[in-house]
């Protein structure tokens, strides 16, 4: 699928960077930015948009070393995209309780019923 960067757009480009001897991707990425040819944004606005894009790209490197940060962002992404099942992870099996213990966290989707 081709996509052409339009005027007033800034895009983060992700490209697989390293492959093992079997040609499998190792997980290393190269990142880049692409800015549309014709921008009518003033330089301060364009600079700030580029600043935000570089922050987003930098997240990938930081998240490799910070599993908690990765999990927080992944949970939020899943919620925004509707990827999580509201019943998933709602119940925790606890030995000796016949499965009747509900563990609620700040991320538990209770659908207004808690």
C-alpha positions as CSV (number, residue, x, y, z in Angstrom):
1,X,0.0,0.0,0.0
2,X,1.5,3.3,-1.1
3,X,0.9,6.5,0.8
4,X,2.2,9.9,-0.3
5,X,2.9,12.4,2.3
6,X,0.6,15.4,1.8
7,X,1.0,19.0,2.5
8,X,1.2,19.8,6.2
9,X,1.9,16.2,7.2
10,X,4.8,14.8,9.1
11,X,5.3,11.0,9.2
12,X,7.4,8.7,11.2
13,X,8.9,6.0,9.1
14,X,9.8,2.6,10.6
15,X,12.1,0.2,8.8
16,X,13.4,-3.2,9.9
17,X,17.1,-2.6,10.4
18,X,18.8,-5.9,11.2
19,X,18.2,-9.5,10.2
20,X,19.8,-12.8,11.4
21,X,21.6,-15.4,9.3
22,X,18.2,-16.9,8.4
23,X,16.8,-13.6,7.2
24,X,14.5,-13.2,10.2
25,X,14.1,-9.7,11.6
26,X,16.0,-9.2,14.9
27,X,13.6,-6.5,16.1
28,X,16.1,-3.6,15.4
29,X,14.5,-0.6,13.7
30,X,15.6,2.4,11.8
31,X,13.4,5.4,12.2
32,X,13.1,8.5,10.1
33,X,10.8,11.5,9.5
34,X,9.2,12.6,6.3
35,X,7.7,16.1,5.9
36,X,5.3,17.0,3.2
37,X,6.7,19.2,0.4
38,X,4.4,22.2,0.7
39,X,3.7,23.3,4.2
40,X,1.8,26.4,5.1
41,X,2.5,26.0,8.8
42,X,4.6,28.6,10.4
43,X,8.1,27.5,11.4
44,X,7.2,27.3,15.1
45,X,4.2,25.0,14.4
46,X,6.3,22.8,12.1
47,X,9.1,22.6,14.6
48,X,6.7,21.5,17.3
49,X,5.1,18.9,15.1
50,X,8.6,17.5,14.3
51,X,9.4,17.7,18.0
52,X,6.3,15.5,18.8
53,X,7.2,13.0,16.0
54,X,10.8,12.6,17.3
55,X,9.4,12.0,20.9
56,X,7.1,9.3,19.5
57,X,10.0,7.7,17.6
58,X,12.2,7.9,20.7
59,X,9.6,6.0,22.7
60,X,10.5,2.8,20.8
61,X,14.1,2.9,22.2
62,X,13.1,3.9,25.7
63,X,10.4,1.2,25.9
64,X,13.0,-1.5,25.1
65,X,14.5,-0.9,28.6
66,X,11.3,0.0,30.5
67,X,8.8,-2.8,30.5
68,X,6.3,-0.9,32.7
69,X,6.2,2.1,30.3
70,X,5.7,-0.3,27.4
71,X,2.8,-2.0,29.1
72,X,1.1,1.3,30.0
73,X,1.3,2.5,26.4
74,X,0.2,-0.9,25.0
75,X,-2.8,-1.0,27.4
76,X,-3.8,2.6,26.4
77,X,-3.3,1.8,22.7
78,X,-5.5,-1.3,23.0
79,X,-8.2,0.7,24.8
80,X,-8.1,3.4,22.1
81,X,-8.3,0.9,19.3
82,X,-10.8,-1.4,21.0
83,X,-8.4,-4.3,20.9
84,X,-9.0,-5.5,24.4
85,X,-11.8,-7.7,25.5
86,X,-13.5,-6.1,28.5
87,X,-13.9,-9.5,30.1
88,X,-10.3,-10.4,29.6
89,X,-8.1,-10.3,32.7
90,X,-11.1,-9.4,34.8
91,X,-10.9,-12.5,36.9
92,X,-7.9,-13.9,38.7
93,X,-7.7,-17.5,39.8
94,X,-6.8,-17.7,43.4
95,X,-6.1,-21.0,45.0
96,X,-8.8,-22.3,47.4
97,X,-11.5,-19.9,46.3
98,X,-13.1,-21.9,43.5
99,X,-12.5,-18.9,41.2
100,X,-14.8,-16.5,43.0
101,X,-12.3,-13.7,43.6
102,X,-12.4,-10.6,41.3
103,X,-9.3,-8.5,41.2
104,X,-9.9,-4.9,40.1
105,X,-7.1,-2.6,39.1
106,X,-7.2,0.9,37.6
107,X,-7.1,-0.8,34.2
108,X,-10.0,-3.2,34.7
109,X,-12.8,-2.6,32.3
110,X,-16.0,-2.8,34.5
111,X,-18.3,-1.2,32.0
112,X,-19.8,0.9,34.8
113,X,-20.8,-2.1,36.8
114,X,-18.2,-2.0,39.7
